[in-house]
Amino acid sequence: MANEKTLVLIKPDGLSKSLTGNILTRLSEAKLEIIGAKMVCVSRELAESHYESLKDEPFFNDVIQYIQGKQHIRRKVMALVYYGENAISKVRELAGATNPEEANPVSIRGQYGRITTKGVYENVIHASDAPETAEREIKLWFTPDEIIIDIFPSEVKTFEVTKPMWK
């Protein structure tokens, strides 16, 4: 099988519960390479783009607020791109079922996830479910220069931008 890439998000509940190390340790069992990593304060626009397939669901706004960290002290997400053979299935197996109550008890979601009284799945981690989804999600969360290898065709464009710099 060819090498695959997949997006992994350690969600705000995972960060606020100090599970980052535990989750990364579990993901290391997949023997994959991390080729991109960063901390992100999730904008509403990014959240809505990420969860566009759920936009007609009654819980859409709850999911958006959840990924933005509105229920947690840590209003951020750790975004990672994993790369290697069978990356998607390996990460999904370690992550477990989306519903923490249905997840294998030794999976990441089975160990650390919960369902809130509002019915929101706080499942601590997101993992892309297919190559097409992974490409769409990686391109949403990362720019080509934030990933250490070329995984998709890219081009160089010149922009005149204003951005904060260190003094």
N, C-alpha and C positions, 0 to 999 in steps of 0.2 A: 504494500500500500504506500502511496505517496505521502510526503509530509503534508500536514494540515496546520492551519492556524486557528486559534479560537480566542474569543474575548472572555475574560473572567473579570467579574466585578465583585469585590468584597464590599457588601452593602453597609449602610450606616449602622445597622444593628450589630453587624459583625465587628465593626470598628469600635462602637461604644462599649461592647462587652469585652474588649481587648482580646479578640479571637484571631487577629491577623497572623500571629506566629503559628498558632495551631492549624489554621487553614492552609497557610503556605507549606507547612510541614506535611500535611496530608496530600496536598497537590504535588509535592516532590516525589511521591510514590509513583507518579505517572512517568517519571524519567523524561520529562519534556524540558525544553529550553524556554526561559523567559526572554522575550525579545523586545518587550516594551513594558514600562511600568510608570505610573504616576498617580498622584493624589488629585482628585477633581471635586470642586464644589459644583454640584450639578444644577445647571440652570433649568428653568421650567421648559425652555425650548428643547434642550438636550433630552430631558426626561420624556417629553411628549414624542420626540422623534424615535427614541429608543423603544418606547412602548406603543408605537403607532398601531400595531395590530390589535391592541386592546381598547382603542379609542371609543368604540361603541358599547363597551361593557359598563355596567352601573358602578363598578368599583374603580374605574379609570382614575378618577381624581385621588382616591386613596393610594393607589399604586404610585402616582406621580409624587405625592407628598412623602411617601415612604422612601423612594429612591433619592429624594432631595434631603432626606434626613430630618424632616420637620417634626418627627416624633422622638428624636434622639438628640443627645448632646452633640454628637459628632455629625455635623451637617456636611459630610464628605463621603466620597467613595474611593476605594483603591482600584484603579483600572489596570489590568495586566493583559498582555498578549502572550499566549503560550504557543510553542511551535514544535512540531515533531510528528512522528508516525502515529496515526490514529488519535491525534490530539483531541478531537471533539468527543469521541466515545470514551476515551480514558478519563477526561475531566468530568464528563457527565456522570459516569459511573461513580467516581469519587464524590461528586456533589450530591447525588441521590435525587429522588423524586421531588418535583416542585413543591408539593404539599408535604410539609414536614411530618405530618402524621402518617403519611403513606411511604415515607422514605425509609430505606434500610436503616436500622438503628446505629449501624457503624459508619454510615455515610456522614458527610459534613452537615447536610440539612437534617438528617435524623438525629444527630448528636446535639446540634446547636439551634435548630430552627424552632419556631412556634407559630401558632395562629392566634392573632389578637382577638379580643372580645368583639371587635368590629368585623372580624373575618378576614383580615389582611394576613397573607402569608409572609411572616418575617423569616425568610429562609437563608439569611446571611450571605448568600452567594448567587451570582448569576453566571451561567455558562451557555455559550452559543449552542444551538441544537442542530445546525446543519452548515455545510460549507458556504452556502449563499447567505445565510443569516450571519455567519461569522464575518464575512467580507463586509456586509452592510454595517454591522455593529462596530467593527474595528475602524472603518472609515469615519464613523460618527464620533468615536471617542479619541482617535489618534490622528495626527498628521504624519506624512511619510518620514519626516526628520525625527520623529519621536520613537521610531522603531529601528532597531539596529541592523536589520537586513531588508532588502527590497522584496516585499511579498506581493505587491500589486504594482502595475505600471503607474508611473507618476511623471509629473512634469514640473519644471521650475517656473514660477511666475513671480513677477516683481510687483510689490504693493508698497504704497507709501502709508505707513501706519504710525500711530502714536501709541506707545506702550510704556508702562512703568519700568524704570531702570534703577539699579542700585546707586546710591549716592557715593 
